[in-house]
């Protein structure tokens, strides 16, 4: 799997499968796989299942704006394995953009 497009496609497929094709926040059908921590923070693009959640359009906007926290997204998707980009400290919590909170 070399291309970014292929990685994105597989990421979405795997995240949707884990979340039963439903938004993890509300009961609507998922339309996108949202990166919990922004993909730009990762050297490899952050296409890891434990860095993604299935969301509907409305909840995706709320997650992108920070209205829904990274912790809440992980909790709703029952993600126990908190992945962090290289150089991040596991003793801190971060917002979607990698800012310590």
WODA-V847613 format. One record per residue. N is the residue number from 1. RES is the residue in one small letter. PHI is phi in whole degrees, -180 to 180 (999 if undefined). OMEGA is omega in whole degrees, -180 to 180 (NA if undefined). Layout:
n={N,N}
res={RES,RES}
phi={PHI,PHI}
omega={OMEGA,OMEGA}
This chain:
n={1,2,3,4,5,6,7,8,9,10,11,12,13,14,15,16,17,18,19,20,21,22,23,24,25,26,27,28,29,30,31,32,33,34,35,36,37,38,39,40,41,42,43,44,45,46,47,48,49,50,51,52,53,54,55,56,57,58,59,60,61,62,63,64,65,66,67,68,69,70,71,72,73,74,75,76,77,78,79,80,81,82,83,84,85,86,87,88,89,90,91,92,93,94,95,96,97,98,99,100,101}
res={x,x,x,x,x,x,x,x,x,x,x,x,x,x,x,x,x,x,x,x,x,x,x,x,x,x,x,x,x,x,x,x,x,x,x,x,x,x,x,x,x,x,x,x,x,x,x,x,x,x,x,x,x,x,x,x,x,x,x,x,x,x,x,x,x,x,x,x,x,x,x,x,x,x,x,x,x,x,x,x,x,x,x,x,x,x,x,x,x,x,x,x,x,x,x,x,x,x,x,x,x}
phi={999,-99,-81,-60,-63,-66,-62,-62,-62,-68,-57,-62,-59,-69,-66,-60,-62,-60,-94,57,62,-117,-62,-76,-96,-129,-81,-73,-69,-72,-121,-151,-102,-89,-76,-63,-102,-48,-62,-68,-80,-107,-64,-97,91,68,-83,-117,-54,-77,-113,-139,-140,-84,-140,-83,-61,-64,-68,-64,-62,-66,-69,-64,-82,91,-63,-109,-76,-59,-62,-65,-61,-62,-62,-65,-93,58,-90,-95,-88,-83,-89,-130,-65,-56,91,-85,-97,-66,-84,-118,-103,-130,-84,-54,-92,90,-84,-66,-125}
omega={-173,-172,178,-180,178,178,180,-179,-180,177,-180,180,-178,179,179,-180,179,-175,178,175,179,174,-179,-178,-179,-176,-178,175,179,176,-180,173,-176,173,180,171,-175,-176,178,178,-176,176,-178,178,175,-179,179,-177,-179,172,-179,174,177,-178,171,-177,-178,-179,176,177,179,178,179,-178,-178,178,173,-175,176,180,179,178,179,-179,-178,179,-179,178,180,-178,-178,-180,177,176,178,179,178,-177,-178,179,179,172,-177,171,-177,-174,177,177,176,177,NA}
